[in-house]
Amino acid sequence: VAQSLETGERRVLVDRGRDARYVATGHLIYAMDGVLLAVPFNVENVRVTGGAVSLIEGIQDAIPADITGAVYFSIARNGSLIYAPRTVATGADRRLVWIDRQGREEPINTPPDRYLYPRISPDGMSVAIDVLGPTNRDIWIWDLARQTRTRFTFDAGLDFYPVWTPDGQHVLWGWSPPSTGASNLFWHAADGTGAVERLMESPI
C-alpha cells in the first residue's frame, strides 16, 4: 500500500504483497508466499506498470508473519541483495555483527538479546532494532559510536519493524495493542524529542 503523508490517501499496489522496497531500476521488490518478486513501478504516478517476475524462492518470513508482514532481505543502493533462507530461528538470544563481502564477521558490542529487524540509519551511525521481551516488544536505538542502547518506545503491546526516513530524522514502526491483533503505523523524531504521531488507523 502507498499512503500519502500529506493527504492520508491510501492505494493498494500489490494485493497480498509484503515488505516492499523501491530500487533505482524503477521496480518494487516485495515478497509473497516465501518468494521474492520484482514489478515495474512508476514513482511519479505511484502505480505498478507491469507484471511481476520471480527473483528468489525460499525467503525467510518474520515470525509471527501475520503481525509484522516483514521478510528477511535488504537491498543496497548498488543493487546488491542480501537475504536469509527459510532456516532462521527467531526466538533465541543473539548479538549484532557486521559481515563484509567475503563473509567475515565482526561482532558489535551489543548485549545478547532477542533482536529482530535491525535497520541502519542513513548516516550509518545508529541502528534501530526491534527487541522481543518476555511480555512486550519495543524499538531500541543502538549508537554505534558510543556503543549504547536507548529505548525508543515505551507503550504496552507490540512495537515492531522500525524503518528510518531517508533524511534520518524520524523512525517509523508498527504497533499492535495487547488486546487485539490490529496494527497501526506511528513515527517519532529519531532523537526522541516531540510527540509520537500516529500515521494511520487500522480498520479492524
C-alpha positions as a Markdown table, in Angstrom:
| # | Residue | x | y | z |
|---|---|---|---|---|
| 1 | Val | 0.0 | 0.0 | 0.0 |
| 2 | Ala | 1.2 | 3.5 | -0.8 |
| 3 | Gln | 0.0 | 6.2 | 1.6 |
| 4 | Ser | 0.4 | 9.9 | 1.2 |
| 5 | Leu | 1.8 | 11.6 | 4.3 |
| 6 | Glu | 0.1 | 14.8 | 3.2 |
| 7 | Thr | -3.4 | 13.7 | 2.4 |
| 8 | Gly | -3.6 | 10.3 | 4.0 |
| 9 | Glu | -4.8 | 8.7 | 0.7 |
| 10 | Arg | -4.1 | 5.0 | 0.5 |
| 11 | Arg | -3.7 | 3.0 | -2.6 |
| 12 | Val | -3.2 | -0.8 | -2.9 |
| 13 | Leu | -0.2 | -1.5 | -5.2 |
| 14 | Val | 0.2 | -5.3 | -4.9 |
| 15 | Asp | -2.5 | -7.4 | -3.4 |
| 16 | Arg | -1.0 | -9.8 | -0.7 |
| 17 | Gly | 2.4 | -8.4 | -1.3 |
| 18 | Arg | 4.7 | -7.8 | 1.7 |
| 19 | Asp | 7.7 | -5.8 | 2.8 |
| 20 | Ala | 8.1 | -3.8 | -0.4 |
| 21 | Arg | 11.3 | -1.8 | -1.3 |
| 22 | Tyr | 11.8 | 0.6 | -4.2 |
| 23 | Val | 15.0 | 0.3 | -6.1 |
| 24 | Ala | 16.7 | 2.6 | -8.6 |
| 25 | Thr | 15.9 | 0.4 | -11.6 |
| 26 | Gly | 12.3 | 1.5 | -11.2 |
| 27 | His | 11.0 | -1.6 | -9.5 |
| 28 | Leu | 9.3 | -2.6 | -6.3 |
| 29 | Ile | 10.9 | -5.6 | -4.7 |
| 30 | Tyr | 8.5 | -7.5 | -2.4 |
| 31 | Ala | 7.7 | -10.9 | -1.1 |
| 32 | Met | 4.7 | -13.2 | -1.4 |
| 33 | Asp | 4.4 | -16.7 | 0.0 |
| 34 | Gly | 8.1 | -17.0 | 0.5 |
| 35 | Val | 9.1 | -15.8 | -3.0 |
| 36 | Leu | 10.9 | -12.5 | -3.7 |
| 37 | Leu | 9.4 | -10.7 | -6.7 |
| 38 | Ala | 10.1 | -7.6 | -8.7 |
| 39 | Val | 7.5 | -5.4 | -10.5 |
| 40 | Pro | 7.9 | -2.2 | -12.6 |
| 41 | Phe | 6.8 | 0.8 | -10.6 |
| 42 | Asn | 6.2 | 4.5 | -11.7 |
| 43 | Val | 7.2 | 6.7 | -8.8 |
| 44 | Glu | 5.6 | 9.9 | -10.1 |
| 45 | Asn | 2.2 | 8.2 | -10.6 |
| 46 | Val | 2.6 | 5.8 | -7.7 |
| 47 | Arg | 1.4 | 2.9 | -9.8 |
| 48 | Val | 2.6 | -0.6 | -10.8 |
| 49 | Thr | 3.1 | -0.6 | -14.5 |
| 50 | Gly | 3.7 | -4.2 | -15.5 |
| 51 | Gly | 3.8 | -7.9 | -14.4 |
| 52 | Ala | 5.9 | -9.3 | -11.6 |
| 53 | Val | 8.9 | -11.7 | -12.1 |
| 54 | Ser | 10.3 | -14.1 | -9.5 |
| 55 | Leu | 13.8 | -13.4 | -8.2 |
| 56 | Ile | 14.4 | -15.9 | -5.3 |
| 57 | Glu | 12.4 | -18.6 | -3.7 |
| 58 | Gly | 12.5 | -19.7 | -0.1 |
| 59 | Ile | 12.9 | -16.3 | 1.7 |
| 60 | Gln | 12.5 | -16.4 | 5.5 |
| 61 | Asp | 9.4 | -14.7 | 6.8 |
| 62 | Ala | 9.2 | -12.8 | 10.0 |
| 63 | Ile | 7.7 | -14.7 | 13.0 |
| 64 | Pro | 4.9 | -14.1 | 13.6 |
| 65 | Ala | 4.4 | -13.1 | 9.9 |
| 66 | Asp | 0.7 | -12.1 | 10.4 |
| 67 | Ile | 1.7 | -9.3 | 12.7 |
| 68 | Thr | 4.7 | -7.7 | 11.0 |
| 69 | Gly | 4.5 | -8.7 | 7.4 |
| 70 | Ala | 8.3 | -8.4 | 7.3 |
| 71 | Val | 10.7 | -10.6 | 5.3 |
| 72 | Tyr | 14.4 | -11.1 | 5.9 |
| 73 | Phe | 16.0 | -9.3 | 3.0 |
| 74 | Ser | 17.6 | -6.0 | 2.1 |
| 75 | Ile | 19.0 | -4.2 | -1.0 |
| 76 | Ala | 22.0 | -1.9 | -1.2 |
| 77 | Arg | 22.0 | 1.2 | -3.3 |
| 78 | Asn | 24.2 | -0.5 | -5.9 |
| 79 | Gly | 21.6 | -3.3 | -6.3 |
| 80 | Ser | 23.3 | -6.0 | -4.2 |
| 81 | Leu | 20.7 | -8.2 | -2.4 |
| 82 | Ile | 21.2 | -9.9 | 0.9 |
| 83 | Tyr | 18.6 | -12.3 | 2.3 |
| 84 | Ala | 18.0 | -15.1 | 4.8 |
| 85 | Pro | 16.8 | -18.5 | 3.6 |
| 86 | Arg | 13.9 | -20.3 | 5.3 |
| 87 | Thr | 16.1 | -21.8 | 8.1 |
| 88 | Val | 16.3 | -19.0 | 10.6 |
| 89 | Ala | 15.0 | -19.3 | 14.1 |
| 90 | Thr | 13.8 | -16.0 | 15.8 |
| 91 | Gly | 13.3 | -17.0 | 19.5 |
| 92 | Ala | 16.9 | -17.2 | 20.7 |
| 93 | Asp | 19.2 | -14.5 | 22.1 |
| 94 | Arg | 21.7 | -13.1 | 19.6 |
| 95 | Arg | 24.2 | -10.3 | 19.0 |
| 96 | Leu | 24.6 | -7.8 | 16.2 |
| 97 | Val | 27.6 | -8.3 | 13.8 |
| 98 | Trp | 29.0 | -6.6 | 10.7 |
| 99 | Ile | 29.6 | -9.0 | 7.8 |
| 100 | Asp | 31.9 | -8.0 | 4.9 |
| 101 | Arg | 31.6 | -9.1 | 1.3 |
| 102 | Gln | 33.9 | -12.1 | 2.0 |
| 103 | Gly | 31.5 | -13.3 | 4.7 |
| 104 | Arg | 33.8 | -12.4 | 7.6 |
| 105 | Glu | 32.0 | -11.4 | 10.8 |
| 106 | Glu | 33.0 | -8.5 | 13.1 |
| 107 | Pro | 31.0 | -8.5 | 16.4 |
| 108 | Ile | 29.3 | -5.3 | 17.5 |
| 109 | Asn | 29.5 | -4.9 | 21.3 |
| 110 | Thr | 25.8 | -5.4 | 21.9 |
| 111 | Pro | 24.5 | -7.4 | 24.9 |
| 112 | Pro | 22.8 | -10.6 | 23.9 |
| 113 | Asp | 19.0 | -10.2 | 23.4 |
| 114 | Arg | 16.2 | -11.3 | 21.2 |
| 115 | Tyr | 16.9 | -8.8 | 18.4 |
| 116 | Leu | 14.8 | -8.6 | 15.2 |
| 117 | Tyr | 14.9 | -6.4 | 12.1 |
| 118 | Pro | 18.0 | -4.2 | 12.7 |
| 119 | Arg | 17.8 | -1.1 | 10.4 |
| 120 | Ile | 20.9 | 1.2 | 10.0 |
| 121 | Ser | 20.3 | 4.9 | 9.9 |
| 122 | Pro | 21.1 | 6.8 | 6.7 |
| 123 | Asp | 24.2 | 8.3 | 8.2 |
| 124 | Gly | 25.4 | 4.9 | 9.3 |
| 125 | Met | 25.8 | 5.9 | 12.9 |
| 126 | Ser | 22.8 | 4.3 | 14.6 |
| 127 | Val | 20.7 | 1.1 | 14.4 |
| 128 | Ala | 17.0 | 1.0 | 15.1 |
| 129 | Ile | 16.2 | -2.5 | 16.3 |
| 130 | Asp | 13.1 | -4.5 | 17.4 |
| 131 | Val | 13.7 | -6.3 | 20.7 |
| 132 | Leu | 11.3 | -9.1 | 21.8 |
| 133 | Gly | 10.8 | -9.0 | 25.6 |
| 134 | Pro | 9.0 | -11.5 | 27.8 |
| 135 | Thr | 5.7 | -9.6 | 27.8 |
| 136 | Asn | 6.0 | -7.0 | 25.1 |
| 137 | Arg | 8.1 | -5.8 | 22.2 |
| 138 | Asp | 9.9 | -2.5 | 21.8 |
| 139 | Ile | 12.1 | -0.4 | 19.5 |
| 140 | Trp | 15.6 | 0.5 | 20.7 |
| 141 | Ile | 18.3 | 2.6 | 19.2 |
| 142 | Trp | 21.9 | 1.4 | 19.3 |
| 143 | Asp | 24.5 | 4.2 | 18.9 |
| 144 | Leu | 27.4 | 2.6 | 17.0 |
| 145 | Ala | 30.0 | 5.3 | 18.1 |
| 146 | Arg | 29.1 | 5.4 | 21.8 |
| 147 | Gln | 28.1 | 1.7 | 22.0 |
| 148 | Thr | 24.9 | 2.5 | 24.0 |
| 149 | Arg | 21.4 | 1.2 | 23.6 |
| 150 | Thr | 18.5 | 3.6 | 24.2 |
| 151 | Arg | 14.8 | 2.6 | 24.5 |
| 152 | Phe | 12.7 | 4.3 | 21.8 |
| 153 | Thr | 9.2 | 3.0 | 22.5 |
| 154 | Phe | 7.5 | 2.7 | 25.9 |
| 155 | Asp | 3.9 | 1.6 | 25.5 |
| 156 | Ala | 2.3 | -1.7 | 26.2 |
| 157 | Gly | 1.8 | -4.1 | 23.3 |
| 158 | Leu | 4.0 | -4.9 | 20.3 |
| 159 | Asp | 6.2 | -2.2 | 18.7 |
| 160 | Phe | 7.9 | -3.8 | 15.7 |
| 161 | Tyr | 9.7 | -3.4 | 12.4 |
| 162 | Pro | 11.4 | 0.0 | 12.6 |
| 163 | Val | 12.2 | 2.0 | 9.4 |
| 164 | Trp | 14.2 | 5.2 | 9.1 |
| 165 | Thr | 13.0 | 8.1 | 6.9 |
| 166 | Pro | 15.5 | 8.9 | 4.1 |
| 167 | Asp | 16.8 | 12.0 | 5.9 |
| 168 | Gly | 17.3 | 10.0 | 9.2 |
| 169 | Gln | 15.2 | 12.5 | 11.2 |
| 170 | His | 12.3 | 10.1 | 12.1 |
| 171 | Val | 11.8 | 6.4 | 12.7 |
| 172 | Leu | 8.5 | 4.7 | 11.7 |
| 173 | Trp | 7.2 | 1.4 | 13.2 |
| 174 | Gly | 4.2 | -0.7 | 13.6 |
| 175 | Trp | 2.3 | -1.1 | 16.9 |
| 176 | Ser | -0.3 | -3.7 | 17.9 |
| 177 | Pro | -2.1 | -3.3 | 21.3 |
| 178 | Pro | -2.0 | -6.3 | 23.6 |
| 179 | Ser | -5.8 | -6.9 | 23.5 |
| 180 | Thr | -6.3 | -7.1 | 19.7 |
| 181 | Gly | -4.4 | -8.1 | 16.5 |
| 182 | Ala | -5.0 | -4.7 | 14.9 |
| 183 | Ser | -1.8 | -2.9 | 13.8 |
| 184 | Asn | -1.1 | 0.8 | 13.2 |
| 185 | Leu | 1.8 | 2.9 | 11.9 |
| 186 | Phe | 3.5 | 5.6 | 14.1 |
| 187 | Trp | 6.5 | 7.8 | 13.8 |
| 188 | His | 8.7 | 9.8 | 16.1 |
| 189 | Ala | 11.7 | 12.1 | 15.9 |
| 190 | Ala | 14.8 | 9.9 | 15.9 |
| 191 | Asp | 16.3 | 11.9 | 18.8 |
| 192 | Gly | 13.2 | 11.2 | 20.9 |
| 193 | Thr | 12.0 | 14.8 | 21.1 |
| 194 | Gly | 8.4 | 15.9 | 20.5 |
| 195 | Ala | 5.3 | 13.8 | 20.4 |
| 196 | Val | 4.7 | 10.4 | 18.8 |
| 197 | Glu | 2.5 | 10.8 | 15.8 |
| 198 | Arg | 0.0 | 8.2 | 14.5 |
| 199 | Leu | 0.1 | 7.9 | 10.7 |
| 200 | Met | -2.8 | 5.5 | 10.1 |
| 201 | Glu | -5.6 | 3.7 | 11.9 |
| 202 | Ser | -6.4 | 0.1 | 11.3 |
| 203 | Pro | -10.0 | -0.6 | 10.1 |
| 204 | Ile | -10.0 | -3.7 | 12.4 |
